[in-house]
Structures are given as structure tokens and as C-alpha cells.
Amino acid sequence: MKRIILLFAAAMLATTALAQGWSVGVRVGSTVQAVGQYQYNQTNYVEGRIGVSWLSIGGSSSEIALLHNWRICTMDWSPKAGVWFFDAGVGANVSGHRWLTCFGVMGMARLGVNFKKVPLSLSLDYSPAFGPEIYRYEYYLTDGTPQTAHSAGFRYFGLYNGGFTLTYNF
């Protein structure tokens, strides 16, 4: 998993060095994720995330998300510091670890600021992810024989997905 995250981060850095409209950063909260964003016009951008989530049964899991976001509005609350923005988006995510697989849709609501003096953005977002989860577990019979069973349900832990995102804007 560490190699995948490192490879993704290196690829994002190499790609963003060549083009404008890109942002790379990190998202920390109920997940720790590398974030890459590409703004293809004034109000639309695509965001990819890869990292580790603690929103799963049985511990941490790897998570990949792809979102399409819209810049809903900008506000001039602190003109000397930067421009504030509110974004919303929708996308898909997949997560899993050895015993668990989750997949489904993801929403996003973000309030943040683009700083004027440095090419950084800081934001607070809520990204609920919901859909089915499939869980495999092992148990033992009274005679000590191991058994394997499967369970499926709704991924309710994904509804608690909030975090802070810091990005460097090219």
C-alpha cells in the first residue's frame, strides 16, 4: 500500500509540473489521502484521491475516490488573505482490506480559501460515501473447526467522512 501511495504521489507531482490548472496535496481527517485536482474550466474540476481510511469494519482500509466538482460560489470575506469558495461534487469510491470490500457513490461539500500570497488552498470538506459493503469473517465451531462466512450490508461508517485538505496550486 505504501508503494502505491508513493507511486501515485510521484506520478501526480510529475504530471502537475508540466501543466497549469493542476493541484496536488493531502487530505487529513477520517482518512489520510493524497489528492490530485485538475481544473478544466473556471467552475469545474476533477479530483482523485488515494489513501487510507478508518471508516471500515475491522480497522483501516485502502481507499480510492474520483469526484467531479463544481465551484458553486466565491466570497470576498477576507480580501487581504485570499478568496473563499464553496464547492460541491459527486463521484465514486472503492475501499477495502483483507476481509472487507466497499464500493458506492460519494458526495462532497467543501468550504475553503485560496490564499493570495502563496499558491496554497486550505479547505474543510464533508464527503459522505455510501453503498454496499461485503465482509468475510472466520469463526470456530465448538469442536475447534474453522468456518468462513460472508455478510453484506450498508456502509454506514462512510457517512462520517470529513477532513481538511491542503493543496499546492500550479
Buried (B, 14 or more C-beta within 10 A) or exposed (E): EEEEBEEBBEEBBEBBEEEEEBBBBBBEBBBBBBBBBBBEEEEBBBBBBBBBBBBBBEEBBBBBBBBEBEBEEEEEEEEEEBBBBBBBBEBBBBBBBEBBBBBBEBBBBBEBBBBEEEEBBBBBBBBBBBBEBBBEEEEEEEEEEEEEEEEEEEBEBBBEBBBEBBBBBB
